[in-house]
């Protein structure tokens, strides 16, 4: 059902609606015409988790083949601290670690200075407008909230890695950055690289003695929301996911750019409700503002709800629409933290 909520969180009046499931064939003008997920390739209804597990493997393999998945780096990550400071009782380190063989990548690692117990870990993925990862880590002040720093203040180990589009970028365009990547991996999509990098970031988190490796989450806005979506689907170490305004539908945003899925995605004949189904039964919060996500995302929640219901975890799948555009609003930020805290 659709539940309209007007709630108070930390003194903020939050208005919008949370979406669960609906039996209607269309909602607010958007048709529920996505192919059903609980039907196998022979047309048989999927009624058990065992049968879904088989179908899930089929779906996963098709998307892995499309993406051109990059083999993971099996070596433990070697970390080097480049800078360190102590904002508001935190330890914030600019680190560098080996990523693809022969390559390094940088990230900000943030944690409470005086923590004694093992802490849950979160990968915080920055947006295109996040000035690499400087705003999300609180290094520079900008339009984007320092979500990584703010979450660390609530008792998390947070890693904010740099997206490959900004690695040694200089004056290069995003397209040129992808061309550099394709020299090494000509058959892989840009999203395969983003997925590899995000999974390597998890390798870093779980290598730390302070991190509880059984309590790993991911959050991201815009570009970072796209990355969080895929990481949650393809990495079983992730236990909770928040994707904010990434655009869950392939036609909702610029998914066909070369640094994501490429123009070929329009001929793939598969939709992103399949990727969302791979996340089940993990707690997944999709936040929209009626720009990339929002009202038109409802059919994706409807399509995947039967899969979550099969697990008995329908409550783990939510869409919140604040209806105020693409920016990360204060309530969206607060809901992100609340969701992660609740489920980790």
N, C-alpha and C positions, 0 to 999 in steps of 0.2 A: 504494500500500500504506500501511498505518498503521504508523508507526515510533514505538515508545515510547522516549523518551530520558531519561537521567538524566545530566546533564552538569555540569561545573564552569565557571562564568564569574566571573572576578574574585573568586574565593574563595567565591562563593555556591553552595550546592548547589541546583541547579535541577531540579525534578522536574515532569514533565508529559508531554504528547505532541505531537509534530509530525505534521501530517497532510499527506500528498501525495495520492495517488489510491487508490481501491479499486474493485474490480469487483463488490463486493457490492451487492445491491439495497437493503439496509438496514444501518445501522450503529448499534449501541447503541439500537435501537428507533426510529430516525428514518428514515422512508422517503425513498428517492431518487425522488420523484415530480415533480420540477421538469421542465417541458417542455424537450426537447432544444434546444440552441442551434444546432447545425450542421445544421439543416433549414430551408429557406426557406419562404416563404408558400405555395408551390405543392407543398410536401411533398417536394422534392428534397433529397437529402443534399448537404451542403456539404463538398467535398473539397479545395478549394484556397483559398489566401489571397485570391485575386482574388474568388472567390465569397463568402467571408466578409466582405470589405470592403464588398460591396454589402449584405449582410444587416446588417452592423454599422451602416451608414448608416440603414437602416430602423429598427432598434432605437433608435438615437440620436435620430432625428427624433420618434419616438413619445413618448419620455421628455421631450424638449425641449418638445413641445407640451403635455404634461401639466403640466410645471413652470411654463410661462409664462415662458420664459427672458427675462431683462432684457438689453437691448442693452448691450454693454460701453461703458465710457467711453473714447473713443479719444484723449482728451487725456493727455499725459504727467502723471504725478502731481506736484503741488507739495507738497514736504515742509517742515514747520516743526518745529524742535526746541523742545519745551516744557521739558524737564528733562534732565539728564545726570548720571550718576555712573560710578564706575569700580570695580566689585566684582571682586576676584580677577583683575586683569589684563585685564578686559573693559571695553569702552565700552558702556554701556547708556543708551539715549535713549528718553524718551517723546516720540513724534512725532505729528503730526497731518497728515493729507493729504486732498485732495479725493477723494471717493468717488463717490456719485451726483452728478450736476450740482447744485450749490447746497448740497451736504452735505459735511461732513468726518467723519472717523472717526479714532480714536486707536489706537496700537499701541506696543509696546515693540520697539525695534530693538537687537539685542545682537550684538557682534562682538569678536574679539580686538583688544586695543588696539594691538599691535605687528605686526599682519599686514602683509606687504609684497606677497604674491602674491594673485591673485584666488582667492576662496574659494567653495565650494559654498554654496547658499542653501537654507534650509528654512523653510516656513510651519509654525509651531507653534500649533495651534488648541486653545483652552482648553475645559475642561468646564463644565457648569452649576455645579458646586460650586467652581469655581476663583476665585471672588471677582473677577469680570470677567476680567482677565488678570494679576492681581497675583501670584498664586502661581506660575503657569507661568514668569513672568519673574523670579521670585526677589525681588520687591519686598517682599512679606510672606510670612511662614512660615505654612503651613497644612498640612492633611492631604495636599494634592496636592503632588507633587514639582515643583521648579522645572526642568522638562524643557527649556524654552527656554534658560535660562541654562546648564544643564549641557551641552547639545549645543554651544552656542557655545564653551564651554571646550575642545571637541575640534576646533576649527578651522572653524567654520561661521559664516556670517552668518544670524542667525535673526530672523524677524519674528513677533511674537505679537500679532495684531490682536484688537480687541474685537468680539465678536459683536453684531449689531444689537439683540438683545434687551436689552442693557444700555446702549445709547446714549441719553443723557438720560432714563434710566429713572425716576428719582425713586421715587414710590410706585406706578407703573404695574405692572400684571400683564403677564405674557408675552402674554396674549391682547390686551391693550390696545396693546402694542407692535406686534403684528401688524396690528391695526386701523389704526394710524397708517401702517404700510407700505402697506396696501391702498388708502389714499387716493391714493397715487401709482401703485400697480400693482395694480388690482383683480383682474386675471386671473392673477396670479402667486402661486405657493405660497411659503411661508416658506423652503423649501429653495432656491428660485430666488434669493432675496435672499442667503442664506448663500453660495451658489455665486458670485454676483456679487461679494460682498465679498471672498471668498477669492481670486478671480481678480484683483481690484484689488490685493490684497496682493502677489500675484506681480508685478504691474506695478511696484509699489514696489521690490521686491527687484531685479528685473532693470534698473531705472533706475540702480542704484548701480554706480559704477565698480569697486567691490571684488568684485562678485558675478559668478561664472561663470554666465551665463544658460543654459548647456547642462547645468548640474548643479543642478537644482531638485528638492527633495523636500517631502513633507508628512507630518506626524504629528499625531495627536490622540487624546484619550481621551474616551469617553462622547459627549456632544454634539460634541466636537471630532473624535471618531472617525467620526461620521456625516458631518461636513463634509469630512474628509479623503477618505472614500470617494467622495463626489460630485466633489470637486475633481480627484482622480486620474482619474476616468472622463471628465470633460468638458474638461479642459485638457491639451493635448498638451505643454505646457512642463514638466509634472510628470513626473519620471523614476522616482521611487520613492515608495511609499505604505506607511504603517503606520497601521492602524485598530485601536484598542484598545477592546474592549467597547462598540462602538457599537450592536451588534445588527444583523447583516447581513440577517436576515429581517424582512420588514415586520411580522410578528406577534411578533417577538422583543422589541420595545421600543415606545416611544411614538411611532412614526413617523407615526401618524395625528393627532397634535396639530397645531394650526393653524400652529405655527412651523416644522413640517417639511413633511409631505405632505398633511395634511388628511384628513378622514374619507372623502373621495372615493376615496382610494387603494384602499379595499376593493372598489370597483367597477371598477377600472382593468384588471383581468385580466392584469396583468403582475407579475412578481416580480423581486426584486433580484439574482438571478443574471445578469440582463441587464445591470444596471449594472456588476457585477463583470466581466462579459465585455468591457465597453467599456474596462476598464483594461488588458486584455491587449495586448502581452506584458510590460507594466511589472512590475518586482518589487513584489509585493503581499504584505505580512505582515498577517494577521488574528490578533489576540491576544484570547483569551477567558479567562474565569474561571468558566464555567458559570453565568453570570448573564444577560447579554445575548448573549454569544457563547460558544462552546465546543463541546461535543459535538454540539449540535443544528445547528451551523454546517457540519458535515461534508458534508451533501448539496449545499451551495452550492459548496464546493471541488470536489466530484465533478462537479457539473454544468458548471463552467467549465474544468475540467482539459482536456477535449478541445480547447478553443479555444487555450489556452496550448500544448498539444501540437502544434497545427497550425503554430504559430510556431516550434516546436522549443525552447520556453522553459518547459517544465513545471516546472523547478526554481525559477522565479520566483514561483510561487504556493504560499504556505504558511499553515497555521493552527497556532498554538501555543496550547495550553490548559493553564493552570496550575491550574485547578480551584478557585481560592480566592476566588471572588466578584468583585464589580464593581470593587473598588479597584485602583489601579495598583500592582502589586507591584514590589519591587526587581528581580526577574528580568525582568518585563515591560518595565520601563524600560531595563534593560541590553540586552535583545534588540532594543528599538526603535533604540537608538543603533547597535548592531552591524549591523543590517540596512541602515540608512541609510549608514553608513560603507562597508560592503561594496559597495553598489550606486551610490554617488555618487563 
